[in-house]
């Protein structure tokens, strides 16, 4: 499973990259605003800064909601850096734009997916990644992980190559459950990724090894 970090915070991206386990980054307009990155020029520069930190794919979201606007914006985003993936909303014009970019060999991430039917459309349009938001479904007492299972089943039935990018991952257990189900990618906060490191027996065992080493030397 690929690990993406879901943030526009450069320090957190650097920390995840330094761990050696990072495969890419997802951002969205809310995450940009959270870091105080506003204005088209600053946002574009921020994408380039992120690409210069990580080795993998970096999703950059279009703001336009009409086909022509998405194509114009997506082409400008894709021209920024070879690692950019054009992130498109799951609406009719987003699906059309996804097909347009996939025909041109430009990577896409269809975002704001909340149903298996939407996931099927994204795959038909040739999306590179398709992002079901599991945390936001859980927030409204709907089974986010159940949706990942359903999509995995459908994609496997037909051999769709679109990668299931489990998004809106909120905690460490979400990551583990996505891995068990077979999501291709997960994107989550640094805290959820670092949660995978933790086990009290590791800490106790290491303390014991160090104490025994000191006793013997
Ligand atoms: C995905 O690409 C989104 O940026 C993200 O995962 C949304 O997560 P949230 O529901 O925690 O805002």
Boltz pocket constraint, residues with backbone or C-beta under 6 A from the ligand:
constraints:
  - pocket:
      binder: B
      contacts: [[A, 6], [A, 26], [A, 27], [A, 28], [A, 111], [A, 131], [A, 133], [A, 135], [A, 136], [A, 167], [A, 168], [A, 169], [A, 187]]
      max_distance: 6.0
